[in-house]
Amino acid sequence: MKNTFAPINRIPPEVLTLVPDYWEDDNNDGALIGLTHVCRGWRELFVSCPSLWTRLDCIHVGKTRAYIERSKTSPLEICLGEFDADVFITGEAVLLAAPHFGRLRTLSVLGISIVALPSLVEFFSCSVPFLSRLKINFICDEVPVLPNTLFDGDLSSLRELDLAGVVTTLPWRGLSKLTTLNPYRVSEDNILLTQLLDFFESAPHLRHIHLCDSNPTSSNAPAERVVSLPHLKDLSIIAQPAHSILNHLSIPAGASLHLEFTYSGKESPIPSYLPNPPDRLHNISHITAVNLCLDSEQRSVRLSGPSGELCMLGWWTRGGDKPYDGIETFLRSLSRFDISRTQWLTVTLYRFQPSNLPTTEWTIYRTFHSMKNLRTLTLSRCNNLEFVLALNPSKNPSKTILCPKLEEIILYIERPDQFHVDELLSMAKERASGGVKLPTITIVSTEALAPTKEVFQLRKHVSRVEYKFDDAPPEWDTLPNEVV
């Protein structure tokens, strides 16, 4: 009676059996078996719920048999683990599960070598009408080819496809439901641009594409061939070098585009890595925010707005180069984007250290000159305020007020030597005398960087001055796309 009236036993059975669905995957298996050892009532309840016994690792024969029996006809989720996957795929537990592969919902084969490829094809040559997620990871020197007889060549329910270290004679039949494609570590010698384009055409509902080291270095497709991806939400290309497959894709408005590459050449000049021409990218037709990262090796630009986002990340590792070579090329490349079409614009500069750079004041001036609608300027982890000085009419070549619509300057300061209140004051005075008084300056620091009296001198020439303390300035990947 005491056990019957315990609060935990007042939970309705149909609710109690839902609890395991919210566990972390790493702990699900052991905790589920533990539930059946609590009491006779719980054992009967959880054992009689087929959906809880559908995750198989095919390691132990007894466990595999029990799970198959308890799962009844529910769709299965099979993961052949990262360790000794070749043994698993030919083991007795896999043989026991093989007759039930027709009710697969997800399949992950991790850490397999080319030796086990024939067994993989043999076991999984049956039809899988419920398979919605497929992940296969090969670890071998050569890149094997998956035949189109796998899964009887039909993946009519597949939604997510992850292939690592392997190529395939795709497209398979019936890919109309596929929404996510993640090929990884496929040599450019083993994949053709036409194959990728054919695949994109066979999967018209693709939403998420992530090409990691799986991008052809040359194009074998006609220049006039353009594939439309009307449902695309995000496209990521990580390659060395970053060949522009974008010339053959129609990117819809609102999509997010991420390009990342490493440049390690020793003699050739620093490449111009921005897409060419940018007007082919419909998702950057209206830019509202520009985030720039100018670290010692990393150059990043993130353009975003209501019509989409474009993020480009480059790592320079050329031997013998100075840490900040290429900054001017990076800044000049921004002129290739017509940011004059924007109605609201914010710019964030991250880790810019012009005192150690060959960057000229003329380059900085040209960068700001085209930003007629700049409203918010954010400097984070910057070594000094040279960009702020460029906004001072007496400091720039034209002696005019740049960025006349500027409404706010935000400074994230880490060290006292990064803060120069006199330069801020001089800039604010000249802009105010020219009839464009700056509405707001926000200073966020990790410590008291300047006497309060000096900071509040700004209030004579700025409508509002905010001085805040914070533990640490934001990192690049946490910087806001837009400052509201």
Secondary structure, DSSP 8 states (H G I E B T S, - for coil): -TTTTSGGGGS-HHHHTTGGGGS-HHHHHHHHHHHTTS-HHHHHHHHT-GGGG-EE----HHHHHHHHHHHTTS-EEEEE-SSSHHHHHTSHHHHHHGGGGGGEEEEEEEEE-GGGHHHHHHHT-S--TT--EEEEEE-SSS--EE-TTGGGGB-TT--EEEEES-EE----B--TT--EEEEES--GGG--HHHHHHHHHH-TT--EEEEES---SS--S-TT--EE-TT--EEEEE-SS---GGGGEEB-TT-EEEEEEEE--SSS-----S-SSGGGBGGGSS--EEEEEE-SSEEEEEEEETTEEEEEEEEE--TT--TTTTHHHHHHHGGGS-GGG-SSEEEEEES--GGGS---HHHHHHHHHT-TTEEEEEEES-SS-HHHHHTSTTTSTT-S-SSTT--EEEEEESSGGG--HHHHHHHHHHHHHTT--EEEEEEEESS--S-HHHHHGGGGTEEEEEEEE-SS---GGGS-SS--
